[in-house]
C-alpha cells in the first residue's frame, strides 16, 4: 500500500510543479493539456485518500464466556484492507461483573461515524453503557462506564456522530431516549426534553434513522401495537409521529435488528415472521409517512424455509453503503445461506442475484463495513468441530461476492469458550 501512496504523491507533485509555457494547452477539458493531467492526478489522489480514510481496520466483537471463570468484554479483530479479517486481535476482556464494564453478557456494540470510539451496551443485570477509544496505535482506553440510561438494548448514531437514540426497556411502554455525544471526550449523556423520550410499544426489536429527513424508525413486535413507529424530528427537542404510526405491515416484524434505510431513495426494508416472503419494503416521504411497495413482500430464494438465528439482538439483513444491494441470511432445507439482492432505486423492488454462498449454523450479526469491501457474520460449526466462528466475504463495486481468504476465524469452543454476542466494523480514520 505504501508504494501506491508514494506513486500518487509523486504524480501530484509532478503535475502541479510543471508549468506549461504554451497558453493554448492550459485547457482542463483538453485531454492533451497539462491542466487536464493535473486535475486527473489530483482526482486520483483524492479518491485514493478517501478510500484509505474509510478503509476497514477492525471488527469489534462483544464476547462472553458462560463457564468458570466467567468473563466478558470486547475484542477488536484486525482487518487487512486487501485480505480481510485476520485472527489477530486487541481486547478488553475482564471478569464478569454487574457493577461495571463488561457486565455479565454484553449485547451490543456500536461505533459513531467518523470516530474510533466503541460503545458497548452491557445488558441485563448491569445495564451500563461503556465507551472505549481505539487508537491508531491500537491502544484501547476506557473513557466512560456508567448506568442511568435505563435498560438499553439498541443505539443508533446520527451521521455527524453528535447525537444518538437508544431504547429503554425498563418503562412500559418502552421509550426512545435522545443522547448527546461529546466528540472530543467521547462521553455520552441523556439529552431529553420536549418530545423526548417518546413511546414505541412494548417490544422494540429494531432501530434506525434517516439522517436526511431526521426520522427515527422503530419496529415493535410480540405485543400490540405491532409495526413500525415513524417519528419525525422537527427541532432539537421536538417531533411528531407520522400519520398512521405505527404502520402495520400485516405480518409480525421478526425478532431481529433488521430495519435498513436507503436514504437517497427514501426506502425502508425490514424482515417479518413470514417464512416464504420475509422481506418487506416501504417508501417513506420527508415526514416519515410509510407506504408499502407494490411488489412487497420479497423472497430471497424459492426454497427458503426459515430465517437465520432467531435472536432479538442479532441482524440478518444489511444494506451496502451505496444503497444498491441487500445481504440476507436465511435457511433452505438444512443449510444456511447468505445471498445478495439488488435494489431497484425507482421501484424499490428486490431481485435475488446469483451471489449466494453457504455459511455456518445459526448465522447472525450480519455487518457490512463502511467501505463496502467486506461483509461479516457470526456462526457456529455445530457438531463438526463445535466452534463459534466469524465468517467474511469480499464484495466488489459491481456486486460480486467472494469468500474471504482467511474465512472462517475461530472465536472459541462452543463449550467453555468465548461466544460472539454482537459485531461492528471500525474504520481507519486519520485524525
C-alpha positions in Angstrom: 0.0 0.0 0.0 2.9 2.4 0.8 4.3 2.2 -2.8 0.9 3.3 -4.1 0.9 6.3 -1.8 4.4 7.3 -2.9 3.3 7.0 -6.5 0.3 9.2 -6.1 2.3 11.8 -4.1 5.0 11.8 -6.8 2.3 12.1 -9.5 0.6 15.0 -7.7 3.9 16.9 -7.1 5.0 16.4 -10.7 1.7 17.5 -12.2 1.5 20.7 -10.0 5.1 21.7 -10.5 5.1 21.5 -14.3 4.5 25.0 -15.7 3.3 24.8 -19.3 4.6 27.6 -21.4 2.0 27.3 -24.2 -1.2 29.0 -23.1 -3.3 27.1 -25.6 -2.6 23.9 -23.8 -3.9 25.2 -20.4 -7.3 23.8 -21.0 -8.7 21.5 -18.3 -11.2 20.0 -20.7 -8.5 19.0 -23.3 -7.0 15.5 -22.6 -3.7 16.7 -24.2 -3.3 19.7 -21.9 -1.2 19.8 -18.8 -4.1 21.2 -16.7 -6.2 18.1 -17.7 -3.3 15.9 -16.4 -3.0 17.9 -13.2 -6.8 17.6 -12.5 -6.7 13.9 -13.3 -3.8 13.3 -10.9 -5.4 15.3 -8.2 -8.7 13.5 -8.6 -6.9 10.1 -8.3 -5.0 11.3 -5.2 -8.2 12.5 -3.5 -10.1 9.3 -4.4 -7.2 7.2 -3.1 -7.0 9.2 0.1 -10.8 8.9 0.7 -10.7 5.2 0.2 -7.8 4.8 2.7 -9.6 7.0 5.2 -12.6 4.7 5.3 -10.6 1.5 4.8 -11.7 -1.3 7.2 -9.3 -1.6 10.1 -11.0 -3.8 12.6 -14.1 -5.8 13.6 -15.4 -5.2 17.1 -16.8 -8.4 18.7 -18.6 -8.4 22.0 -17.7 -11.8 23.6 -18.8 -13.7 26.7 -17.8 -16.9 28.4 -20.5 -18.6 30.4 -18.3 -21.1 32.3 -15.9 -20.5 35.1 -14.1 -18.2 35.2 -16.9 -16.0 33.9 -15.5 -13.4 31.6 -16.8 -10.9 29.1 -15.8 -7.8 27.1 -14.7 -6.8 23.6 -12.2 -8.0 21.1 -11.1 -5.9 18.0 -10.1 -8.4 15.3 -7.7 -6.7 12.9 -8.7 -6.3 9.3 -6.3 -6.2 6.4 -7.5 -3.8 3.7 -6.7 -6.3 1.0 -7.0 -9.7 2.6 -9.8 -9.0 5.1 -10.3 -10.4 8.6 -7.4 -11.8 10.5 -7.1 -13.9 13.7 -5.0 -11.2 15.4 -7.0 -9.1 17.9 -6.7 -6.4 20.7 -9.1 -6.8 23.6 -10.5 -5.6 26.9 -11.9 -8.8 28.4 -12.4 -8.8 32.1 -14.1 -10.8 34.9 -17.9 -10.6 34.5 -19.5 -8.2 37.0 -22.8 -6.4 37.3 -21.1 -3.3 38.9 -19.0 -2.1 35.9 -17.9 -2.9 32.4 -18.1 -5.5 30.9 -21.3 -6.6 32.7 -22.1 -10.3 32.5 -23.2 -10.7 29.0 -22.7 -7.6 26.7 -25.4 -7.5 24.0 -24.5 -4.7 21.5 -21.5 -2.7 20.3 -21.7 0.5 18.2 -19.2 2.8 16.5 -20.1 6.5 16.0 -19.5 7.8 12.4 -16.0 9.4 11.8 -14.6 8.0 15.0 -12.8 5.2 16.6 -14.9 5.1 19.7 -16.6 1.8 20.7 -19.8 1.9 22.6 -20.8 -1.3 24.5 -24.3 -2.0 25.9 -23.6 -4.4 28.8 -27.0 -5.9 29.1 -29.4 -7.2 31.8 -28.1 -7.2 35.4 -25.7 -4.3 34.6 -27.5 -2.1 32.1 -24.4 0.1 31.6 -23.1 1.9 28.6 -19.3 1.9 28.2 -17.2 3.9 25.8 -13.7 2.8 24.6 -11.4 4.7 22.3 -9.4 2.6 19.9 -6.2 4.4 18.9 -4.5 4.4 15.6 -1.6 2.7 17.5 -4.2 0.1 18.6 -4.3 1.2 22.2 -7.6 0.7 23.9 -8.7 3.3 26.5 -11.9 3.1 28.6 -13.5 6.6 28.5 -16.9 6.1 30.2 -18.6 3.3 32.2 -21.9 4.2 33.7 -25.6 3.4 34.2 -28.5 5.8 34.3 -29.6 5.2 30.7 -32.4 2.8 31.8 -32.2 -0.7 30.2 -30.9 -0.1 26.7 -30.6 -2.7 24.0 -30.2 -0.6 20.9 -28.3 2.5 20.0 -28.1 4.4 16.7 -25.9 7.5 15.9 -26.6 10.4 13.6 -24.2 10.8 10.7 -22.3 13.6 12.4 -21.7 11.4 15.5 -23.0 14.1 17.9 -26.4 12.6 18.7 -27.8 9.1 19.3 -31.1 7.4 20.0 -31.4 4.4 22.4 -34.3 2.5 23.8 -35.2 1.9 27.4 -37.0 -1.4 28.1 -37.4 -0.5 31.8 -40.5 1.5 31.0 -43.9 0.3 30.0 -44.4 1.1 27.1 -40.7 1.2 26.1 -39.4 4.7 25.1 -36.7 6.1 22.8 -34.2 8.4 24.5 -32.2 11.1 22.8 -28.5 11.2 23.7 -25.7 13.7 23.2 -22.1 12.8 22.5 -19.1 15.0 23.2 -16.9 14.4 20.1 -13.7 15.2 21.9 -14.2 13.3 25.2 -16.4 10.6 23.7 -18.8 10.9 26.7 -22.5 10.1 26.2 -25.3 11.9 28.1 -29.1 11.9 28.1 -30.4 14.9 26.2 -34.1 14.7 26.6 -36.7 17.4 26.7 -39.9 18.4 25.0 -40.9 15.4 22.8 -38.2 13.2 24.1 -38.4 10.4 25.2 -41.2 9.1 23.0 -43.1 5.8 23.4 -42.7 2.9 20.9 -44.8 0.0 22.2 -43.6 -2.9 24.5 -41.1 -4.9 22.5 -39.0 -2.9 20.0 -36.7 -5.2 18.1 -35.0 -2.7 15.7 -34.0 0.9 15.5 -32.7 3.0 12.6 -32.7 6.6 11.4 -32.9 8.7 8.2 -30.3 11.5 8.7 -31.5 13.2 5.5 -35.1 13.7 6.8 -34.5 13.5 10.6 -36.7 10.4 11.1 -36.4 7.8 13.8 -37.8 4.3 12.8 -38.5 1.6 15.3 -40.0 -1.8 14.7 -42.0 -3.4 17.6 -43.3 -6.9 17.9 -44.8 -9.5 20.3 -47.3 -7.1 22.0 -49.8 -4.7 20.5 -49.4 -2.3 18.9 -47.3 -4.0 16.3 -45.5 -2.4 13.4 -43.1 0.4 12.5 -43.1 3.6 14.5 -42.0 6.6 12.4 -41.1 9.7 14.4 -40.2 12.9 12.6 -37.9 15.1 14.5 -38.8 18.8 13.9 -36.4 20.5 16.3 -33.7 19.8 18.9 -36.3 18.7 21.4 -39.5 18.4 19.3 -41.0 15.9 17.0 -44.2 14.1 15.9 -45.3 10.7 14.8 -46.1 10.2 11.2 -49.7 9.8 10.2 -50.9 6.2 10.9 -47.9 5.3 13.1 -47.3 2.6 14.0 -47.6 1.3 10.4 -48.9 -2.3 10.4 -47.2 -4.4 7.7 -49.8 -7.2 8.2 -47.0 -9.6 9.3 -45.3 -9.5 12.7 -41.8 -7.9 12.4 -39.2 -10.6 13.0 -37.0 -10.9 16.2 -34.0 -9.2 14.5 -32.5 -5.8 14.4 -33.2 -5.6 10.6 -34.5 -2.1 9.7 -32.5 -1.0 6.7 -32.7 2.6 5.3 -31.7 3.7 1.8 -31.8 7.5 2.4 -31.4 8.8 -1.2 -34.4 6.9 -2.4 -36.3 7.1 0.8 -36.6 3.3 1.0 -37.1 1.2 4.2 -36.8 -2.6 4.5 -37.5 -4.9 7.4 -38.0 -8.6 8.0 -41.1 -10.3 9.2 -42.1 -13.7 10.6 -43.4 -14.7 7.1 -41.1 -17.6 6.1 -41.6 -17.6 2.3 -41.6 -13.9 1.7 -39.8 -12.4 4.8 -38.5 -9.1 3.5 -40.9 -6.1 3.5 -40.2 -2.9 1.6 -41.6 0.6 2.1 -41.3 4.0 0.6 -41.5 6.9 3.0 -41.8 10.7 2.5 -40.0 13.6 4.1 -42.4 13.5 7.0 -42.0 9.7 7.7 -45.3 8.6 6.2 -44.9 5.0 5.0 -46.4 3.2 2.0 -45.9 -0.5 1.2 -44.1 -1.1 -2.1 -46.4 -2.6 -4.8 -44.5 -5.9 -5.0 -43.7 -6.3 -1.3 -43.0 -8.6 0.5 -40.0 -10.2 -1.2 -38.4 -13.6 -1.1 -34.6 -14.3 -1.2 -35.0 -17.8 -2.6 -37.8 -20.0 -3.9 -36.6 -22.7 -1.5 -36.3 -20.6 1.6 -37.5 -22.5 4.7 -36.6 -20.3 7.6 -34.5 -17.4 8.9 -31.0 -17.3 10.3 -30.8 -17.5 14.1 -33.8 -16.0 15.9 -32.3 -13.6 18.4 -33.5 -10.2 19.5 -30.0 -8.8 19.4 -28.9 -10.3 16.0 -29.0 -8.9 12.5 -29.7 -10.9 9.3 -30.4 -8.1 6.8 -27.9 -5.4 5.8 -27.7 -2.8 3.1 -24.4 -1.8 1.5 -23.1 1.8 1.9 -24.1 2.8 -1.6 -27.6 1.6 -1.1 -27.5 -0.7 -4.2 -27.6 -4.2 -2.5 -29.1 -6.0 0.4 -27.5 -9.1 2.0 -29.7 -11.6 3.8 -29.1 -14.7 5.9 -31.6 -17.5 5.7 -32.2 -21.2 5.7 -33.1 -23.5 2.9 -33.6 -27.1 3.9 -30.9 -28.0 6.3 -28.4 -25.4 5.0 -27.9 -21.8 5.9 -27.0 -19.2 3.2 -26.1 -15.6 2.6 -27.5 -14.1 -0.5 -27.2 -10.7 -2.3 -30.4 -9.0 -3.6 -30.2 -6.0 -5.9 -32.3 -2.8 -5.1 -34.1 -1.1 -8.0 -33.9 2.6 -7.0 -37.0 3.6 -8.9 -39.4 0.9 -7.8 -37.6 -0.3 -4.6 -38.0 -3.9 -5.9 -35.6 -6.5 -4.6 -34.2 -9.1 -7.1 -32.1 -12.1 -5.9 -28.8 -12.2 -7.6 -26.7 -15.3 -8.3 -24.3 -14.3 -5.4 -25.2 -17.0 -2.9 -23.0 -18.9 -0.5 -23.5 -21.4 2.2 -22.5 -20.4 5.7 -22.2 -22.0 9.2 -25.0 -22.9 11.6 -27.2 -20.2 13.2 -25.7 -17.3 11.2 -26.4 -13.8 12.7 -24.9 -10.4 13.4 -24.6 -9.5 9.7 -22.4 -6.4 9.2 -21.4 -4.5 6.1 -18.3 -2.3 6.7 -18.3 1.4 5.8 -16.0 0.9 2.8 -18.4 -1.6 1.3 -15.5 -4.1 0.8 -16.4 -6.7 3.3 -19.4 -8.5 4.8 -19.1 -10.1 8.2 -21.2 -12.5 10.2 -21.0 -14.9 13.2 -21.9 -18.6 13.1 -21.0 -21.9 14.6 -19.8 -25.3 13.3 -22.3 -27.4 15.3 -21.3 -31.0 15.8 -18.4 -30.9 13.3 -15.8 -29.1 15.4 -18.1 -27.3 17.9 -16.6 -23.8 17.5 -18.1 -20.3 17.3 -16.6 -18.5 14.3 -16.5 -15.3 12.3 -17.1 -15.5 8.5 -16.5 -12.8 6.0 -16.9 -12.1 2.3 -15.2 -9.7 -0.1 -17.6 -7.6 -2.2 -16.8 -5.6 -5.3 -18.4 -2.4 -6.7 -20.2 -4.4 -9.4 -21.8 -6.7 -6.9 -19.5 -9.8 -7.0 -19.1 -11.5 -3.7 -16.2 -14.0 -2.9 -15.5 -15.9 0.3 -12.7 -14.3 2.4 -9.3 -15.9 2.1 -9.0 -16.2 5.9 -12.6 -17.2 6.5 -13.7 -18.6 8.9 -11.9 -17.2 12.0 -12.4 -19.3 15.2 -13.6 -17.3 18.2 -13.8 -20.1 20.7 -15.2 -23.5 21.6 -19.0 -23.8 21.9 -18.5 -25.5 25.3 -16.4 -23.5 27.7 -15.1 -20.9 25.2 -15.9 -17.4 24.2 -19.0 -16.8 22.1 -19.7 -13.7 19.9 -22.6 -11.6 21.1 -22.5 -8.8 18.5 -20.1 -7.4 15.9 -19.5 -4.0 14.4 -16.9 -2.8 11.9 -14.5 0.0 12.7 -12.8 2.1 10.0 -9.3 3.6 9.6 -9.9 7.3 10.4 -6.9 9.6 10.4 -7.3 12.5 12.7 
